[in-house]
Amino acid sequence: MRRSVSILLAVALLVMPIIIGGCGEVEKVAIPAQKFPDKPITVIVPFSPGGGLDLTIRSLEKFAFKHLGQPLAIINKPGSAGALGWNELAGSPPDGYTIGATSGEMLLLSLYGSGKYNYITALSPLAQIASVPMLLAVQADQPYQTLNDLVEYAKKHPKQLKFGNGGMGSLSHVLLEMLNHGAGITIEQVPFSGGGETIPALLGGHVQLIFINPVPIKEHVKSGKVKILAVTGEQRIADPVFAHVPTFKEQGFDITINNWQGIAVPKETPVAIKNKLAEGFKAIINDPEFKENMEKFGNQIEYLGPQESTDKWIDDKQKLEKTLQESGILEQIKTQKK
C-alpha cells in the first residue's frame, strides 16, 4: 500500500510542473487581451487635417476613454491618396495599439495595383462609421449656378477651369474624371495631400471646383462663400444646409458613389483584441451624443460590424472595378499615376 502511495506521489510531482507550466502559458496569452488596452491607442489618419475623415475620427476621440478606457492619439499621415498612411497601418505591429481610419478610397488603390499592400487582405475592419456622399463645390461668386451651367462653361472655356483633388487616384480624382467623361469636357486636375487642403485652395481661387465631404465645407456654405452644384448620393442630403442640392442623377449624370468611413487594424491582430476594439467602437458609434455630434456636422451614421464591413469592402471593390473599366477611367488613372 505504501509503495502505491509513493508511486502516486511521484507521478503527481512529475505532472504538477507540466500543469502549472501549461496554466502559465494560457495565462500569458489571456492576460494581454484581458488588460487591453492599458495605454493610449494610436490612430493613423491617411489624409491631411481638416478633411471629412479626419473630422470624423476626431469626433470619435472625444468618446474613446468612456467606451475604450484609453484615449486615442491621432496621427495624420497624408500622401499618395492615402497610400502612405494605409501602408504604415498594414505594416504596424498587430497588437491593437495602432489602428487606422479607412474610407472607400482605399479600395481604389487596390484596383490600381500600385500600392505596397492589397488592403482588403492586409487589414481587418472593426466598424464602418458612416456612408457619406460627396459634394461638387464651387466659389459662390462664379457665374455658373447649376451643374449644366458649369458643363457649358467648361465647353466654352476648355482647360481654363482647375479642379482640386485629394491626391492622384483618390475618390475625388475619380469623380472628376467621371464628370469629364460623362459631359465630354476637360477640367484639369490639381492634386493635394487630402481633401482638407483643397478647401483653402478653392476659397483662395487657386482652383475653381472640388469634390468634398459635407462635414468640412458646411460652414463655408452657410457663410455664403461656397455653393454646391450636385451631390453624388442616390438621394438628396437631409441636412437643411444641403437639402436643396440636386443629385447628379437628377441632372442627367450617372455618378452615384458614396464614400464610407471606418476603422481597421492589421490583419494579424489577435481575435480577442479585435473583438474588444470592435465592441468599444460599436458603443461609441451608437452613443446618442456621438450621433448628435455627427448629425450637426452633416454626417449620417451608417454602422456596420466587422463581418458586414468585410463584405462591403469586397462588394464595393467589384462595383468600382466594373464601373471604371467600362468607362475606361481605370486605365486612364493608372496612366496618370505613372
Buried (B, 14 or more C-beta within 10 A) or exposed (E): EEEEEEEEEEEEEEEEEEEEEEEEEEEEEEEBBEEBBEEBBBBBBBBBBBBBBBBBBBBBBBBBEEBBEBBBBBBBBBBBBBBBBBBBBBEBEBBBBBBBBBBBBBBBBBBBEBBBBEBBEBBBBBBBBBBBBBBBBBBEEBEBEEBBBBBBBBEEEEEEBBBBBBBBBBBBBBBBBBBBBBBEBEBBBBBBBBBBBBBEBBEEEEBBBBBBBBBBBBEBBEEEBBBBBBBBBEEBBEBEBBEEBBBBBEBEBEBBBBBBBBBBBBBEBBEBBBEBBBBBBBBBBEBEEBBEBBEEBBBBBBBBBBEEBBEBBEEBBEEBBEBBEEBEBBEBBBEBBE
